Amino acid sequence: MITYSKEAFGNTKIISQEVVIIDKYETGNGGKTGNSYYMKGINDNGEYKIPGDKYDIGDTVTVYQNPNSANAKGSDPQWYTSAEYAKGTSTAGFVFFTVLAIIDAAFLYYNKKAK
């Protein structure tokens, strides 16, 4: 496993694993939201859910994840084929959280002031 660190709104750690693609599948109903494509990778440490479909079954791929991101902490963690994308998921999450915190603070301020 390789660990990268980057200063971007704090410390962003990216971990990587080398996996072999063993399956490709799609989810969704094909309606307005469309379908999502995934690959399943495997190594000695377990199985990995990887968004996309650009690799073939049997290919060896390095996948990346930010262990502090929401996508890593859920019940169905995702790994990415790009370290930059894995870093970007943490940055986007931080920006989203910051915007919501500002909106919440403004709401509380104006609600308290109105009383």
Backbone bond lengths (Angstrom), bond angles and torsions (degrees), N, CA, C in turn:
res aa  C-N    CA-C-N  psi(-1)  N-CA   C-N-CA  omega(-1)  CA-C   N-CA-C  phi
1 M - - - 1.445 - - 1.524 108.29 -
2 I 1.315 116.11 138.25 1.458 122.55 178.29 1.518 107.55 -111.44
3 T 1.326 117.58 139.75 1.463 121.34 177.68 1.517 109.10 -119.20
4 Y 1.326 117.28 128.58 1.458 123.86 176.11 1.522 107.59 -108.10
5 S 1.302 117.55 151.56 1.466 120.73 173.16 1.514 108.92 -131.03
6 K 1.329 115.91 145.07 1.458 120.75 179.48 1.517 107.96 -148.07
7 E 1.324 116.44 136.41 1.455 120.35 174.71 1.519 108.56 -85.13
8 A 1.307 116.95 106.67 1.456 123.07 175.87 1.517 105.88 -152.36
9 F 1.311 117.07 100.20 1.452 122.54 -174.61 1.525 109.32 57.61
10 G 1.299 117.49 41.55 1.456 121.23 -177.09 1.514 109.83 111.13
11 N 1.290 116.09 -166.84 1.454 121.29 -176.71 1.525 110.07 -91.97
12 T 1.316 117.35 116.60 1.450 122.52 178.16 1.517 108.41 -104.50
13 K 1.307 116.54 112.34 1.461 120.54 177.52 1.518 108.91 -98.49
14 I 1.304 115.64 134.17 1.452 121.73 176.84 1.523 107.19 -119.42
15 I 1.324 116.11 127.23 1.458 119.89 176.39 1.524 108.89 -108.76
16 S 1.309 116.68 157.59 1.460 119.84 -178.95 1.521 110.73 -135.79
17 Q 1.314 114.51 155.73 1.461 123.11 176.01 1.526 107.64 -140.51
18 E 1.306 116.67 146.78 1.459 120.99 172.85 1.525 107.01 -98.05
19 V 1.329 116.47 125.64 1.463 121.46 -175.94 1.524 110.24 -130.66
20 V 1.319 115.53 161.77 1.462 122.60 173.14 1.522 106.83 -108.28
21 I 1.334 116.97 129.33 1.462 121.77 179.27 1.533 108.16 -71.70
22 I 1.353 116.21 124.80 1.462 120.07 -178.82 1.529 112.83 -116.33
23 D 1.340 117.60 -11.50 1.461 119.82 -177.81 1.522 109.30 -159.39
24 K 1.337 115.59 152.38 1.468 122.90 173.16 1.524 106.64 -132.89
25 Y 1.344 116.66 137.53 1.456 119.40 -178.62 1.519 110.07 -152.69
26 E 1.333 115.43 166.84 1.460 120.27 176.55 1.516 109.44 -128.66
27 T 1.329 115.03 151.12 1.458 121.54 177.73 1.520 108.06 -125.62
28 G 1.304 116.76 162.35 1.459 121.25 178.83 1.509 110.38 114.77
29 N 1.326 114.63 173.10 1.457 119.63 -177.54 1.523 112.86 -109.06
30 G 1.326 117.55 0.94 1.456 120.42 178.76 1.515 113.85 76.32
31 G 1.313 117.34 4.31 1.462 121.16 -179.46 1.516 111.82 -77.27
32 K 1.317 116.08 -142.79 1.464 121.08 -177.41 1.523 112.62 -62.33
33 T 1.320 116.57 -33.06 1.464 118.98 -178.72 1.519 112.55 -83.25
34 G 1.325 117.51 -14.71 1.459 120.52 178.23 1.517 112.61 76.90
35 N 1.306 115.01 -170.06 1.459 121.88 -179.14 1.515 110.14 -109.43
36 S 1.314 115.88 156.17 1.462 122.34 174.67 1.523 107.91 -113.94
37 Y 1.327 115.68 140.80 1.457 121.28 -178.16 1.521 109.63 -109.87
38 Y 1.327 115.47 137.60 1.460 121.89 -178.67 1.520 110.51 -136.27
39 M 1.332 113.72 158.12 1.455 121.62 171.66 1.521 106.76 -122.58
40 K 1.315 115.73 152.90 1.463 120.48 174.62 1.518 107.45 -114.28
41 G 1.335 115.59 124.85 1.453 121.29 177.16 1.516 110.20 -110.65
42 I 1.320 116.16 158.45 1.462 120.29 -179.17 1.525 109.67 -143.75
43 N 1.329 115.40 146.53 1.463 122.27 169.59 1.527 107.35 -150.27
44 D 1.313 117.65 -169.16 1.467 120.68 -177.66 1.528 112.94 -64.15
45 N 1.340 117.55 -19.23 1.464 121.53 -178.19 1.522 113.55 -90.39
46 G 1.328 118.57 -9.15 1.456 120.24 179.38 1.515 113.38 137.52
47 E 1.352 114.62 -159.55 1.462 122.33 -179.35 1.521 110.32 -105.66
48 Y 1.346 115.94 153.53 1.459 122.28 -175.23 1.525 109.54 -134.29
49 K 1.333 116.59 129.35 1.463 122.87 175.37 1.520 107.60 -90.91
50 I 1.355 115.90 123.96 1.462 120.98 -173.78 1.529 108.94 -127.35
51 P 1.341 119.01 116.90 1.468 120.29 177.31 1.528 110.97 -64.48
52 G 1.334 116.25 143.95 1.461 121.62 176.93 1.513 111.78 110.03
53 D 1.328 114.62 179.04 1.466 119.31 -179.68 1.527 112.06 -148.65
54 K 1.328 117.37 25.68 1.464 119.46 -172.01 1.523 114.92 -82.87
55 Y 1.330 118.15 -5.21 1.466 120.53 178.33 1.522 109.85 -111.82
56 D 1.322 116.10 156.25 1.461 121.73 -179.81 1.520 110.57 -96.30
57 I 1.319 115.38 157.63 1.459 120.71 175.65 1.528 108.19 -60.31
58 G 1.324 115.58 131.72 1.461 121.88 -177.81 1.519 113.73 100.08
59 D 1.344 117.56 -16.56 1.472 120.97 178.16 1.528 110.27 -69.12
60 T 1.333 115.91 144.36 1.461 121.82 172.89 1.520 107.89 -97.13
61 V 1.324 116.56 127.22 1.459 122.82 -172.26 1.528 109.19 -133.56
62 T 1.331 116.66 143.36 1.461 120.87 170.26 1.521 107.64 -92.05
63 V 1.334 116.11 127.12 1.463 121.21 179.25 1.524 108.95 -116.02
64 Y 1.342 115.14 153.81 1.460 121.96 -172.53 1.524 110.18 -128.96
65 Q 1.341 114.78 153.70 1.457 120.03 177.70 1.524 109.69 -154.86
66 N 1.327 115.46 145.42 1.457 121.53 169.37 1.525 105.82 -94.74
67 P 1.338 118.82 109.50 1.462 120.07 -175.26 1.526 114.33 -64.78
68 N 1.328 117.82 -12.71 1.465 121.40 179.11 1.522 113.07 -96.23
69 S 1.334 117.98 -1.03 1.462 120.44 -177.42 1.523 111.08 -81.70
70 A 1.320 115.41 160.97 1.466 120.51 177.79 1.522 110.72 -62.63
71 N 1.338 117.74 -35.73 1.464 120.93 179.60 1.522 112.23 -65.71
72 A 1.315 117.77 -23.49 1.464 120.92 179.57 1.520 111.87 -88.11
73 K 1.325 116.72 -27.71 1.464 120.59 -173.48 1.521 113.64 -92.46
74 G 1.319 117.56 -6.20 1.457 120.33 -179.13 1.517 112.32 -75.81
75 S 1.315 115.49 -179.50 1.461 120.30 -179.15 1.528 112.04 -74.74
76 D 1.317 117.22 -15.58 1.463 122.40 -178.35 1.532 108.73 -132.31
77 P 1.346 118.27 71.57 1.469 120.90 -172.79 1.522 113.53 -62.89
78 Q 1.336 115.20 144.39 1.458 121.22 -179.99 1.519 110.85 -110.94
79 W 1.325 115.19 148.40 1.456 124.05 175.09 1.516 106.93 -120.11
80 Y 1.332 117.35 155.58 1.462 121.71 -174.91 1.521 110.57 -124.45
81 T 1.327 116.05 153.14 1.466 120.57 -179.81 1.519 111.81 -85.35
82 S 1.314 117.82 1.76 1.463 122.95 179.63 1.527 109.98 -130.09
83 A 1.322 116.84 126.10 1.467 120.72 176.34 1.521 110.16 -63.88
84 E 1.328 117.04 -36.08 1.467 120.58 179.39 1.525 111.20 -62.96
85 Y 1.324 117.07 -40.02 1.463 119.28 178.72 1.527 110.51 -67.24
86 A 1.327 116.83 -40.71 1.469 120.10 177.77 1.527 110.43 -61.35
87 K 1.332 117.90 -38.64 1.468 121.33 176.71 1.516 110.42 -66.89
88 G 1.330 116.46 -39.82 1.461 121.47 -178.05 1.508 113.21 -65.10
89 T 1.341 117.74 -30.59 1.463 118.71 179.67 1.516 110.86 -65.53
90 S 1.325 117.51 -33.22 1.467 118.96 179.31 1.523 110.64 -75.23
91 T 1.335 117.83 -37.25 1.463 121.45 178.65 1.521 110.35 -65.04
92 A 1.334 116.93 -44.59 1.462 120.62 179.49 1.524 110.38 -62.67
93 G 1.315 117.25 -40.51 1.461 120.84 178.40 1.510 112.07 -63.30
94 F 1.325 116.78 -40.65 1.460 120.75 179.10 1.525 110.49 -65.30
95 V 1.325 117.45 -44.35 1.469 121.38 179.86 1.526 109.75 -62.46
96 F 1.324 117.19 -45.23 1.462 121.41 179.11 1.528 110.51 -59.83
97 F 1.329 117.41 -46.16 1.457 121.92 178.88 1.523 110.72 -60.90
98 T 1.332 117.78 -43.47 1.462 121.99 -179.19 1.523 111.15 -63.05
99 V 1.329 117.14 -44.52 1.467 121.07 179.37 1.530 109.82 -61.65
100 L 1.324 117.17 -45.53 1.469 119.54 178.94 1.523 112.04 -63.65
101 A 1.317 117.79 -37.85 1.464 121.10 178.60 1.527 110.83 -64.39
102 I 1.321 117.81 -40.28 1.469 121.68 178.43 1.525 110.44 -65.43
103 I 1.329 116.86 -44.24 1.464 120.60 178.73 1.525 110.07 -62.21
104 D 1.318 116.98 -43.49 1.462 121.60 179.03 1.525 111.28 -62.31
105 A 1.317 117.09 -44.44 1.467 120.95 179.42 1.529 110.80 -62.94
106 A 1.333 117.04 -42.26 1.466 120.58 178.78 1.526 110.58 -64.31
107 F 1.319 116.95 -42.37 1.463 121.26 178.63 1.529 110.76 -60.33
108 L 1.325 116.41 -47.20 1.467 120.15 179.28 1.523 111.66 -63.34
109 Y 1.319 117.07 -40.44 1.465 121.52 -179.79 1.530 110.45 -62.42
110 Y 1.333 117.06 -49.48 1.459 120.18 -177.16 1.525 111.92 -71.59
111 N 1.314 118.10 -31.57 1.463 120.89 175.96 1.517 110.94 -67.01
112 K 1.316 117.40 -42.59 1.459 121.61 179.97 1.530 110.29 -68.31
113 K 1.333 116.45 -38.37 1.462 121.67 -179.09 1.534 110.65 -67.24
114 A 1.324 118.16 -33.48 1.463 122.22 -177.81 1.525 112.09 -69.89
115 K 1.312 118.34 -23.80 1.478 121.32 -178.82 1.459 110.84 -77.34
